[in-house]
């Protein structure tokens, strides 16, 4: 089995990847990061991959995401799917879920500050990924280190966060 992290390069996706590495080290699990990269500028701007008016180079974005994964989790695999359209959130979630299931995950580490709240935004891909019942979901809401003694946090990642010390 594998710990899988949907990865879009955001701060919480990075935190989820680091958390998967920390727990994976304690439990001897492999880590895989997966990404879906639509070829539309609007999505790229929404994700912060490009600025307003900046040209969109899909391959450069994929390489940037791959580099982030390699830096945070050198032994993790990275898989991506490039799609032409900018689909509704449910369709985008379907693409992500397909990549996740390719790894037969035991747990999906999902970086999201809005999954699982009583009021959930309808535009959250994470809501749809978390609804899948074939795997457990670990929701990472903050980029602070874990509070479990058995987990060895990676202090280099936590530098500059609100709390770099364990409670």
MODELLER restraints for C-alpha pairs under 7 A, 6 or more apart:
rsr = mdl.restraints
at = mdl.atoms
rsr.add(forms.Gaussian(group=physical.xy_distance, feature=features.Distance(at['CA:1:A'], at['CA:29:A']), mean=6.92, stdev=0.5))
rsr.add(forms.Gaussian(group=physical.xy_distance, feature=features.Distance(at['CA:1:A'], at['CA:104:A']), mean=5.98, stdev=0.5))
rsr.add(forms.Gaussian(group=physical.xy_distance, feature=features.Distance(at['CA:1:A'], at['CA:105:A']), mean=5.43, stdev=0.5))
rsr.add(forms.Gaussian(group=physical.xy_distance, feature=features.Distance(at['CA:1:A'], at['CA:106:A']), mean=5.45, stdev=0.5))
rsr.add(forms.Gaussian(group=physical.xy_distance, feature=features.Distance(at['CA:2:A'], at['CA:29:A']), mean=5.71, stdev=0.5))
rsr.add(forms.Gaussian(group=physical.xy_distance, feature=features.Distance(at['CA:2:A'], at['CA:30:A']), mean=4.95, stdev=0.5))
rsr.add(forms.Gaussian(group=physical.xy_distance, feature=features.Distance(at['CA:2:A'], at['CA:31:A']), mean=5.75, stdev=0.5))
rsr.add(forms.Gaussian(group=physical.xy_distance, feature=features.Distance(at['CA:2:A'], at['CA:32:A']), mean=6.99, stdev=0.5))
rsr.add(forms.Gaussian(group=physical.xy_distance, feature=features.Distance(at['CA:2:A'], at['CA:103:A']), mean=6.39, stdev=0.5))
rsr.add(forms.Gaussian(group=physical.xy_distance, feature=features.Distance(at['CA:2:A'], at['CA:104:A']), mean=6.61, stdev=0.5))
rsr.add(forms.Gaussian(group=physical.xy_distance, feature=features.Distance(at['CA:2:A'], at['CA:105:A']), mean=4.67, stdev=0.5))
rsr.add(forms.Gaussian(group=physical.xy_distance, feature=features.Distance(at['CA:2:A'], at['CA:106:A']), mean=5.69, stdev=0.5))
rsr.add(forms.Gaussian(group=physical.xy_distance, feature=features.Distance(at['CA:3:A'], at['CA:20:A']), mean=6.37, stdev=0.5))
rsr.add(forms.Gaussian(group=physical.xy_distance, feature=features.Distance(at['CA:3:A'], at['CA:29:A']), mean=6.54, stdev=0.5))
rsr.add(forms.Gaussian(group=physical.xy_distance, feature=features.Distance(at['CA:3:A'], at['CA:30:A']), mean=6.14, stdev=0.5))
rsr.add(forms.Gaussian(group=physical.xy_distance, feature=features.Distance(at['CA:3:A'], at['CA:31:A']), mean=4.89, stdev=0.5))
rsr.add(forms.Gaussian(group=physical.xy_distance, feature=features.Distance(at['CA:3:A'], at['CA:32:A']), mean=6.32, stdev=0.5))
rsr.add(forms.Gaussian(group=physical.xy_distance, feature=features.Distance(at['CA:3:A'], at['CA:105:A']), mean=5.64, stdev=0.5))
rsr.add(forms.Gaussian(group=physical.xy_distance, feature=features.Distance(at['CA:3:A'], at['CA:106:A']), mean=6.08, stdev=0.5))
rsr.add(forms.Gaussian(group=physical.xy_distance, feature=features.Distance(at['CA:3:A'], at['CA:107:A']), mean=5.08, stdev=0.5))
rsr.add(forms.Gaussian(group=physical.xy_distance, feature=features.Distance(at['CA:3:A'], at['CA:108:A']), mean=5.72, stdev=0.5))
rsr.add(forms.Gaussian(group=physical.xy_distance, feature=features.Distance(at['CA:3:A'], at['CA:109:A']), mean=6.96, stdev=0.5))
rsr.add(forms.Gaussian(group=physical.xy_distance, feature=features.Distance(at['CA:4:A'], at['CA:31:A']), mean=5.84, stdev=0.5))
rsr.add(forms.Gaussian(group=physical.xy_distance, feature=features.Distance(at['CA:4:A'], at['CA:32:A']), mean=4.78, stdev=0.5))
rsr.add(forms.Gaussian(group=physical.xy_distance, feature=features.Distance(at['CA:4:A'], at['CA:33:A']), mean=5.72, stdev=0.5))
rsr.add(forms.Gaussian(group=physical.xy_distance, feature=features.Distance(at['CA:4:A'], at['CA:100:A']), mean=6.37, stdev=0.5))
rsr.add(forms.Gaussian(group=physical.xy_distance, feature=features.Distance(at['CA:4:A'], at['CA:105:A']), mean=6.12, stdev=0.5))
rsr.add(forms.Gaussian(group=physical.xy_distance, feature=features.Distance(at['CA:4:A'], at['CA:107:A']), mean=6.52, stdev=0.5))
rsr.add(forms.Gaussian(group=physical.xy_distance, feature=features.Distance(at['CA:4:A'], at['CA:108:A']), mean=4.78, stdev=0.5))
rsr.add(forms.Gaussian(group=physical.xy_distance, feature=features.Distance(at['CA:4:A'], at['CA:109:A']), mean=6.15, stdev=0.5))
rsr.add(forms.Gaussian(group=physical.xy_distance, feature=features.Distance(at['CA:5:A'], at['CA:16:A']), mean=6.70, stdev=0.5))
rsr.add(forms.Gaussian(group=physical.xy_distance, feature=features.Distance(at['CA:5:A'], at['CA:17:A']), mean=5.96, stdev=0.5))
rsr.add(forms.Gaussian(group=physical.xy_distance, feature=features.Distance(at['CA:5:A'], at['CA:32:A']), mean=6.25, stdev=0.5))
rsr.add(forms.Gaussian(group=physical.xy_distance, feature=features.Distance(at['CA:5:A'], at['CA:33:A']), mean=4.69, stdev=0.5))
rsr.add(forms.Gaussian(group=physical.xy_distance, feature=features.Distance(at['CA:5:A'], at['CA:34:A']), mean=6.17, stdev=0.5))
rsr.add(forms.Gaussian(group=physical.xy_distance, feature=features.Distance(at['CA:5:A'], at['CA:108:A']), mean=5.75, stdev=0.5))
rsr.add(forms.Gaussian(group=physical.xy_distance, feature=features.Distance(at['CA:5:A'], at['CA:109:A']), mean=5.01, stdev=0.5))
rsr.add(forms.Gaussian(group=physical.xy_distance, feature=features.Distance(at['CA:5:A'], at['CA:110:A']), mean=6.12, stdev=0.5))
rsr.add(forms.Gaussian(group=physical.xy_distance, feature=features.Distance(at['CA:6:A'], at['CA:33:A']), mean=5.83, stdev=0.5))
rsr.add(forms.Gaussian(group=physical.xy_distance, feature=features.Distance(at['CA:6:A'], at['CA:34:A']), mean=4.91, stdev=0.5))
rsr.add(forms.Gaussian(group=physical.xy_distance, feature=features.Distance(at['CA:6:A'], at['CA:35:A']), mean=5.85, stdev=0.5))
rsr.add(forms.Gaussian(group=physical.xy_distance, feature=features.Distance(at['CA:6:A'], at['CA:110:A']), mean=6.45, stdev=0.5))
rsr.add(forms.Gaussian(group=physical.xy_distance, feature=features.Distance(at['CA:7:A'], at['CA:13:A']), mean=5.33, stdev=0.5))
rsr.add(forms.Gaussian(group=physical.xy_distance, feature=features.Distance(at['CA:7:A'], at['CA:33:A']), mean=5.91, stdev=0.5))
rsr.add(forms.Gaussian(group=physical.xy_distance, feature=features.Distance(at['CA:7:A'], at['CA:34:A']), mean=5.63, stdev=0.5))
rsr.add(forms.Gaussian(group=physical.xy_distance, feature=features.Distance(at['CA:7:A'], at['CA:35:A']), mean=5.20, stdev=0.5))
rsr.add(forms.Gaussian(group=physical.xy_distance, feature=features.Distance(at['CA:8:A'], at['CA:35:A']), mean=6.14, stdev=0.5))
rsr.add(forms.Gaussian(group=physical.xy_distance, feature=features.Distance(at['CA:9:A'], at['CA:65:A']), mean=5.90, stdev=0.5))
rsr.add(forms.Gaussian(group=physical.xy_distance, feature=features.Distance(at['CA:12:A'], at['CA:111:A']), mean=4.49, stdev=0.5))
rsr.add(forms.Gaussian(group=physical.xy_distance, feature=features.Distance(at['CA:12:A'], at['CA:112:A']), mean=6.16, stdev=0.5))
rsr.add(forms.Gaussian(group=physical.xy_distance, feature=features.Distance(at['CA:12:A'], at['CA:140:A']), mean=6.86, stdev=0.5))
rsr.add(forms.Gaussian(group=physical.xy_distance, feature=features.Distance(at['CA:12:A'], at['CA:141:A']), mean=6.82, stdev=0.5))
rsr.add(forms.Gaussian(group=physical.xy_distance, feature=features.Distance(at['CA:12:A'], at['CA:142:A']), mean=6.82, stdev=0.5))
rsr.add(forms.Gaussian(group=physical.xy_distance, feature=features.Distance(at['CA:12:A'], at['CA:143:A']), mean=6.49, stdev=0.5))
rsr.add(forms.Gaussian(group=physical.xy_distance, feature=features.Distance(at['CA:13:A'], at['CA:110:A']), mean=6.93, stdev=0.5))
rsr.add(forms.Gaussian(group=physical.xy_distance, feature=features.Distance(at['CA:13:A'], at['CA:111:A']), mean=4.66, stdev=0.5))
rsr.add(forms.Gaussian(group=physical.xy_distance, feature=features.Distance(at['CA:15:A'], at['CA:111:A']), mean=6.72, stdev=0.5))
rsr.add(forms.Gaussian(group=physical.xy_distance, feature=features.Distance(at['CA:15:A'], at['CA:140:A']), mean=6.92, stdev=0.5))
rsr.add(forms.Gaussian(group=physical.xy_distance, feature=features.Distance(at['CA:15:A'], at['CA:143:A']), mean=5.06, stdev=0.5))
rsr.add(forms.Gaussian(group=physical.xy_distance, feature=features.Distance(at['CA:16:A'], at['CA:109:A']), mean=5.50, stdev=0.5))
rsr.add(forms.Gaussian(group=physical.xy_distance, feature=features.Distance(at['CA:16:A'], at['CA:110:A']), mean=5.86, stdev=0.5))
rsr.add(forms.Gaussian(group=physical.xy_distance, feature=features.Distance(at['CA:16:A'], at['CA:111:A']), mean=5.01, stdev=0.5))
rsr.add(forms.Gaussian(group=physical.xy_distance, feature=features.Distance(at['CA:16:A'], at['CA:140:A']), mean=5.57, stdev=0.5))
rsr.add(forms.Gaussian(group=physical.xy_distance, feature=features.Distance(at['CA:18:A'], at['CA:72:A']), mean=6.41, stdev=0.5))
rsr.add(forms.Gaussian(group=physical.xy_distance, feature=features.Distance(at['CA:18:A'], at['CA:73:A']), mean=6.96, stdev=0.5))
rsr.add(forms.Gaussian(group=physical.xy_distance, feature=features.Distance(at['CA:20:A'], at['CA:31:A']), mean=6.85, stdev=0.5))
rsr.add(forms.Gaussian(group=physical.xy_distance, feature=features.Distance(at['CA:20:A'], at['CA:109:A']), mean=6.29, stdev=0.5))
rsr.add(forms.Gaussian(group=physical.xy_distance, feature=features.Distance(at['CA:21:A'], at['CA:31:A']), mean=6.73, stdev=0.5))
rsr.add(forms.Gaussian(group=physical.xy_distance, feature=features.Distance(at['CA:21:A'], at['CA:73:A']), mean=6.57, stdev=0.5))
rsr.add(forms.Gaussian(group=physical.xy_distance, feature=features.Distance(at['CA:22:A'], at['CA:151:A']), mean=5.99, stdev=0.5))
rsr.add(forms.Gaussian(group=physical.xy_distance, feature=features.Distance(at['CA:22:A'], at['CA:152:A']), mean=6.08, stdev=0.5))
rsr.add(forms.Gaussian(group=physical.xy_distance, feature=features.Distance(at['CA:22:A'], at['CA:153:A']), mean=6.12, stdev=0.5))
rsr.add(forms.Gaussian(group=physical.xy_distance, feature=features.Distance(at['CA:23:A'], at['CA:151:A']), mean=6.25, stdev=0.5))
rsr.add(forms.Gaussian(group=physical.xy_distance, feature=features.Distance(at['CA:24:A'], at['CA:30:A']), mean=6.40, stdev=0.5))
rsr.add(forms.Gaussian(group=physical.xy_distance, feature=features.Distance(at['CA:24:A'], at['CA:31:A']), mean=6.97, stdev=0.5))
rsr.add(forms.Gaussian(group=physical.xy_distance, feature=features.Distance(at['CA:26:A'], at['CA:150:A']), mean=6.81, stdev=0.5))
rsr.add(forms.Gaussian(group=physical.xy_distance, feature=features.Distance(at['CA:26:A'], at['CA:151:A']), mean=6.12, stdev=0.5))
rsr.add(forms.Gaussian(group=physical.xy_distance, feature=features.Distance(at['CA:30:A'], at['CA:76:A']), mean=6.97, stdev=0.5))
rsr.add(forms.Gaussian(group=physical.xy_distance, feature=features.Distance(at['CA:31:A'], at['CA:76:A']), mean=4.81, stdev=0.5))
rsr.add(forms.Gaussian(group=physical.xy_distance, feature=features.Distance(at['CA:31:A'], at['CA:77:A']), mean=6.56, stdev=0.5))
rsr.add(forms.Gaussian(group=physical.xy_distance, feature=features.Distance(at['CA:32:A'], at['CA:76:A']), mean=5.19, stdev=0.5))
rsr.add(forms.Gaussian(group=physical.xy_distance, feature=features.Distance(at['CA:32:A'], at['CA:77:A']), mean=4.68, stdev=0.5))
rsr.add(forms.Gaussian(group=physical.xy_distance, feature=features.Distance(at['CA:32:A'], at['CA:78:A']), mean=5.89, stdev=0.5))
rsr.add(forms.Gaussian(group=physical.xy_distance, feature=features.Distance(at['CA:33:A'], at['CA:76:A']), mean=6.84, stdev=0.5))
rsr.add(forms.Gaussian(group=physical.xy_distance, feature=features.Distance(at['CA:33:A'], at['CA:77:A']), mean=6.14, stdev=0.5))
rsr.add(forms.Gaussian(group=physical.xy_distance, feature=features.Distance(at['CA:33:A'], at['CA:78:A']), mean=4.87, stdev=0.5))
rsr.add(forms.Gaussian(group=physical.xy_distance, feature=features.Distance(at['CA:33:A'], at['CA:79:A']), mean=6.37, stdev=0.5))
rsr.add(forms.Gaussian(group=physical.xy_distance, feature=features.Distance(at['CA:34:A'], at['CA:78:A']), mean=5.85, stdev=0.5))
rsr.add(forms.Gaussian(group=physical.xy_distance, feature=features.Distance(at['CA:34:A'], at['CA:79:A']), mean=4.85, stdev=0.5))
rsr.add(forms.Gaussian(group=physical.xy_distance, feature=features.Distance(at['CA:34:A'], at['CA:80:A']), mean=5.46, stdev=0.5))
rsr.add(forms.Gaussian(group=physical.xy_distance, feature=features.Distance(at['CA:34:A'], at['CA:99:A']), mean=6.40, stdev=0.5))
rsr.add(forms.Gaussian(group=physical.xy_distance, feature=features.Distance(at['CA:34:A'], at['CA:100:A']), mean=6.88, stdev=0.5))
rsr.add(forms.Gaussian(group=physical.xy_distance, feature=features.Distance(at['CA:35:A'], at['CA:79:A']), mean=6.45, stdev=0.5))
rsr.add(forms.Gaussian(group=physical.xy_distance, feature=features.Distance(at['CA:35:A'], at['CA:80:A']), mean=4.54, stdev=0.5))
rsr.add(forms.Gaussian(group=physical.xy_distance, feature=features.Distance(at['CA:35:A'], at['CA:81:A']), mean=6.38, stdev=0.5))
rsr.add(forms.Gaussian(group=physical.xy_distance, feature=features.Distance(at['CA:35:A'], at['CA:96:A']), mean=6.89, stdev=0.5))
rsr.add(forms.Gaussian(group=physical.xy_distance, feature=features.Distance(at['CA:36:A'], at['CA:80:A']), mean=5.55, stdev=0.5))
rsr.add(forms.Gaussian(group=physical.xy_distance, feature=features.Distance(at['CA:36:A'], at['CA:81:A']), mean=4.82, stdev=0.5))
rsr.add(forms.Gaussian(group=physical.xy_distance, feature=features.Distance(at['CA:36:A'], at['CA:82:A']), mean=5.91, stdev=0.5))
rsr.add(forms.Gaussian(group=physical.xy_distance, feature=features.Distance(at['CA:36:A'], at['CA:95:A']), mean=6.94, stdev=0.5))
rsr.add(forms.Gaussian(group=physical.xy_distance, feature=features.Distance(at['CA:36:A'], at['CA:96:A']), mean=6.30, stdev=0.5))
rsr.add(forms.Gaussian(group=physical.xy_distance, feature=features.Distance(at['CA:37:A'], at['CA:81:A']), mean=6.19, stdev=0.5))
rsr.add(forms.Gaussian(group=physical.xy_distance, feature=features.Distance(at['CA:37:A'], at['CA:82:A']), mean=4.82, stdev=0.5))
rsr.add(forms.Gaussian(group=physical.xy_distance, feature=features.Distance(at['CA:37:A'], at['CA:83:A']), mean=6.14, stdev=0.5))
rsr.add(forms.Gaussian(group=physical.xy_distance, feature=features.Distance(at['CA:38:A'], at['CA:82:A']), mean=5.82, stdev=0.5))
rsr.add(forms.Gaussian(group=physical.xy_distance, feature=features.Distance(at['CA:38:A'], at['CA:83:A']), mean=4.68, stdev=0.5))
rsr.add(forms.Gaussian(group=physical.xy_distance, feature=features.Distance(at['CA:38:A'], at['CA:84:A']), mean=5.59, stdev=0.5))
rsr.add(forms.Gaussian(group=physical.xy_distance, feature=features.Distance(at['CA:38:A'], at['CA:85:A']), mean=5.98, stdev=0.5))
rsr.add(forms.Gaussian(group=physical.xy_distance, feature=features.Distance(at['CA:38:A'], at['CA:86:A']), mean=5.81, stdev=0.5))
rsr.add(forms.Gaussian(group=physical.xy_distance, feature=features.Distance(at['CA:39:A'], at['CA:58:A']), mean=6.39, stdev=0.5))
rsr.add(forms.Gaussian(group=physical.xy_distance, feature=features.Distance(at['CA:39:A'], at['CA:83:A']), mean=6.13, stdev=0.5))
rsr.add(forms.Gaussian(group=physical.xy_distance, feature=features.Distance(at['CA:39:A'], at['CA:84:A']), mean=4.98, stdev=0.5))
rsr.add(forms.Gaussian(group=physical.xy_distance, feature=features.Distance(at['CA:39:A'], at['CA:85:A']), mean=6.52, stdev=0.5))
rsr.add(forms.Gaussian(group=physical.xy_distance, feature=features.Distance(at['CA:40:A'], at['CA:85:A']), mean=6.72, stdev=0.5))
rsr.add(forms.Gaussian(group=physical.xy_distance, feature=features.Distance(at['CA:40:A'], at['CA:86:A']), mean=6.11, stdev=0.5))
rsr.add(forms.Gaussian(group=physical.xy_distance, feature=features.Distance(at['CA:41:A'], at['CA:56:A']), mean=6.08, stdev=0.5))
rsr.add(forms.Gaussian(group=physical.xy_distance, feature=features.Distance(at['CA:43:A'], at['CA:86:A']), mean=6.84, stdev=0.5))
rsr.add(forms.Gaussian(group=physical.xy_distance, feature=features.Distance(at['CA:44:A'], at['CA:50:A']), mean=5.88, stdev=0.5))
rsr.add(forms.Gaussian(group=physical.xy_distance, feature=features.Distance(at['CA:45:A'], at['CA:51:A']), mean=5.93, stdev=0.5))
rsr.add(forms.Gaussian(group=physical.xy_distance, feature=features.Distance(at['CA:45:A'], at['CA:52:A']), mean=6.70, stdev=0.5))
rsr.add(forms.Gaussian(group=physical.xy_distance, feature=features.Distance(at['CA:49:A'], at['CA:61:A']), mean=6.74, stdev=0.5))
rsr.add(forms.Gaussian(group=physical.xy_distance, feature=features.Distance(at['CA:50:A'], at['CA:56:A']), mean=6.70, stdev=0.5))
rsr.add(forms.Gaussian(group=physical.xy_distance, feature=features.Distance(at['CA:66:A'], at['CA:78:A']), mean=6.46, stdev=0.5))
rsr.add(forms.Gaussian(group=physical.xy_distance, feature=features.Distance(at['CA:89:A'], at['CA:123:A']), mean=5.93, stdev=0.5))
rsr.add(forms.Gaussian(group=physical.xy_distance, feature=features.Distance(at['CA:89:A'], at['CA:124:A']), mean=6.63, stdev=0.5))
rsr.add(forms.Gaussian(group=physical.xy_distance, feature=features.Distance(at['CA:89:A'], at['CA:125:A']), mean=5.36, stdev=0.5))
rsr.add(forms.Gaussian(group=physical.xy_distance, feature=features.Distance(at['CA:90:A'], at['CA:125:A']), mean=6.67, stdev=0.5))
rsr.add(forms.Gaussian(group=physical.xy_distance, feature=features.Distance(at['CA:90:A'], at['CA:128:A']), mean=6.47, stdev=0.5))
rsr.add(forms.Gaussian(group=physical.xy_distance, feature=features.Distance(at['CA:92:A'], at['CA:125:A']), mean=6.92, stdev=0.5))
rsr.add(forms.Gaussian(group=physical.xy_distance, feature=features.Distance(at['CA:93:A'], at['CA:125:A']), mean=5.30, stdev=0.5))
rsr.add(forms.Gaussian(group=physical.xy_distance, feature=features.Distance(at['CA:93:A'], at['CA:128:A']), mean=5.95, stdev=0.5))
rsr.add(forms.Gaussian(group=physical.xy_distance, feature=features.Distance(at['CA:93:A'], at['CA:129:A']), mean=5.91, stdev=0.5))
rsr.add(forms.Gaussian(group=physical.xy_distance, feature=features.Distance(at['CA:97:A'], at['CA:129:A']), mean=6.23, stdev=0.5))
rsr.add(forms.Gaussian(group=physical.xy_distance, feature=features.Distance(at['CA:105:A'], at['CA:135:A']), mean=6.27, stdev=0.5))
rsr.add(forms.Gaussian(group=physical.xy_distance, feature=features.Distance(at['CA:106:A'], at['CA:135:A']), mean=5.63, stdev=0.5))
rsr.add(forms.Gaussian(group=physical.xy_distance, feature=features.Distance(at['CA:106:A'], at['CA:136:A']), mean=6.45, stdev=0.5))
rsr.add(forms.Gaussian(group=physical.xy_distance, feature=features.Distance(at['CA:107:A'], at['CA:135:A']), mean=5.66, stdev=0.5))
rsr.add(forms.Gaussian(group=physical.xy_distance, feature=features.Distance(at['CA:107:A'], at['CA:136:A']), mean=4.72, stdev=0.5))
rsr.add(forms.Gaussian(group=physical.xy_distance, feature=features.Distance(at['CA:107:A'], at['CA:137:A']), mean=5.53, stdev=0.5))
rsr.add(forms.Gaussian(group=physical.xy_distance, feature=features.Distance(at['CA:107:A'], at['CA:138:A']), mean=6.76, stdev=0.5))
rsr.add(forms.Gaussian(group=physical.xy_distance, feature=features.Distance(at['CA:108:A'], at['CA:135:A']), mean=6.89, stdev=0.5))
rsr.add(forms.Gaussian(group=physical.xy_distance, feature=features.Distance(at['CA:108:A'], at['CA:136:A']), mean=6.24, stdev=0.5))
rsr.add(forms.Gaussian(group=physical.xy_distance, feature=features.Distance(at['CA:108:A'], at['CA:137:A']), mean=4.82, stdev=0.5))
rsr.add(forms.Gaussian(group=physical.xy_distance, feature=features.Distance(at['CA:108:A'], at['CA:138:A']), mean=6.05, stdev=0.5))
rsr.add(forms.Gaussian(group=physical.xy_distance, feature=features.Distance(at['CA:109:A'], at['CA:137:A']), mean=5.96, stdev=0.5))
rsr.add(forms.Gaussian(group=physical.xy_distance, feature=features.Distance(at['CA:109:A'], at['CA:138:A']), mean=4.73, stdev=0.5))
rsr.add(forms.Gaussian(group=physical.xy_distance, feature=features.Distance(at['CA:109:A'], at['CA:139:A']), mean=5.97, stdev=0.5))
rsr.add(forms.Gaussian(group=physical.xy_distance, feature=features.Distance(at['CA:109:A'], at['CA:140:A']), mean=6.94, stdev=0.5))
rsr.add(forms.Gaussian(group=physical.xy_distance, feature=features.Distance(at['CA:110:A'], at['CA:137:A']), mean=6.85, stdev=0.5))
rsr.add(forms.Gaussian(group=physical.xy_distance, feature=features.Distance(at['CA:110:A'], at['CA:138:A']), mean=6.06, stdev=0.5))
rsr.add(forms.Gaussian(group=physical.xy_distance, feature=features.Distance(at['CA:110:A'], at['CA:139:A']), mean=4.90, stdev=0.5))
rsr.add(forms.Gaussian(group=physical.xy_distance, feature=features.Distance(at['CA:110:A'], at['CA:140:A']), mean=5.91, stdev=0.5))
rsr.add(forms.Gaussian(group=physical.xy_distance, feature=features.Distance(at['CA:111:A'], at['CA:139:A']), mean=5.93, stdev=0.5))
rsr.add(forms.Gaussian(group=physical.xy_distance, feature=features.Distance(at['CA:111:A'], at['CA:140:A']), mean=4.66, stdev=0.5))
rsr.add(forms.Gaussian(group=physical.xy_distance, feature=features.Distance(at['CA:111:A'], at['CA:141:A']), mean=6.14, stdev=0.5))
rsr.add(forms.Gaussian(group=physical.xy_distance, feature=features.Distance(at['CA:112:A'], at['CA:126:A']), mean=6.73, stdev=0.5))
rsr.add(forms.Gaussian(group=physical.xy_distance, feature=features.Distance(at['CA:112:A'], at['CA:139:A']), mean=6.57, stdev=0.5))
rsr.add(forms.Gaussian(group=physical.xy_distance, feature=features.Distance(at['CA:112:A'], at['CA:140:A']), mean=6.11, stdev=0.5))
rsr.add(forms.Gaussian(group=physical.xy_distance, feature=features.Distance(at['CA:112:A'], at['CA:141:A']), mean=5.47, stdev=0.5))
rsr.add(forms.Gaussian(group=physical.xy_distance, feature=features.Distance(at['CA:113:A'], at['CA:141:A']), mean=4.81, stdev=0.5))
rsr.add(forms.Gaussian(group=physical.xy_distance, feature=features.Distance(at['CA:114:A'], at['CA:120:A']), mean=6.42, stdev=0.5))
rsr.add(forms.Gaussian(group=physical.xy_distance, feature=features.Distance(at['CA:115:A'], at['CA:126:A']), mean=6.17, stdev=0.5))
rsr.add(forms.Gaussian(group=physical.xy_distance, feature=features.Distance(at['CA:115:A'], at['CA:127:A']), mean=5.44, stdev=0.5))
rsr.add(forms.Gaussian(group=physical.xy_distance, feature=features.Distance(at['CA:130:A'], at['CA:137:A']), mean=6.15, stdev=0.5))
rsr.add(forms.Gaussian(group=physical.xy_distance, feature=features.Distance(at['CA:143:A'], at['CA:161:A']), mean=6.84, stdev=0.5))
rsr.add(forms.Gaussian(group=physical.xy_distance, feature=features.Distance(at['CA:144:A'], at['CA:158:A']), mean=6.40, stdev=0.5))
rsr.add(forms.Gaussian(group=physical.xy_distance, feature=features.Distance(at['CA:144:A'], at['CA:161:A']), mean=6.43, stdev=0.5))
rsr.add(forms.Gaussian(group=physical.xy_distance, feature=features.Distance(at['CA:144:A'], at['CA:162:A']), mean=6.91, stdev=0.5))
rsr.add(forms.Gaussian(group=physical.xy_distance, feature=features.Distance(at['CA:144:A'], at['CA:163:A']), mean=5.77, stdev=0.5))
rsr.add(forms.Gaussian(group=physical.xy_distance, feature=features.Distance(at['CA:144:A'], at['CA:164:A']), mean=6.59, stdev=0.5))
rsr.add(forms.Gaussian(group=physical.xy_distance, feature=features.Distance(at['CA:145:A'], at['CA:153:A']), mean=5.96, stdev=0.5))
rsr.add(forms.Gaussian(group=physical.xy_distance, feature=features.Distance(at['CA:145:A'], at['CA:158:A']), mean=6.71, stdev=0.5))
rsr.add(forms.Gaussian(group=physical.xy_distance, feature=features.Distance(at['CA:145:A'], at['CA:164:A']), mean=6.64, stdev=0.5))
rsr.add(forms.Gaussian(group=physical.xy_distance, feature=features.Distance(at['CA:145:A'], at['CA:166:A']), mean=6.68, stdev=0.5))
rsr.add(forms.Gaussian(group=physical.xy_distance, feature=features.Distance(at['CA:146:A'], at['CA:153:A']), mean=6.75, stdev=0.5))
rsr.add(forms.Gaussian(group=physical.xy_distance, feature=features.Distance(at['CA:147:A'], at['CA:166:A']), mean=5.64, stdev=0.5))
rsr.add(forms.Gaussian(group=physical.xy_distance, feature=features.Distance(at['CA:147:A'], at['CA:167:A']), mean=6.12, stdev=0.5))
rsr.add(forms.Gaussian(group=physical.xy_distance, feature=features.Distance(at['CA:158:A'], at['CA:164:A']), mean=5.54, stdev=0.5))
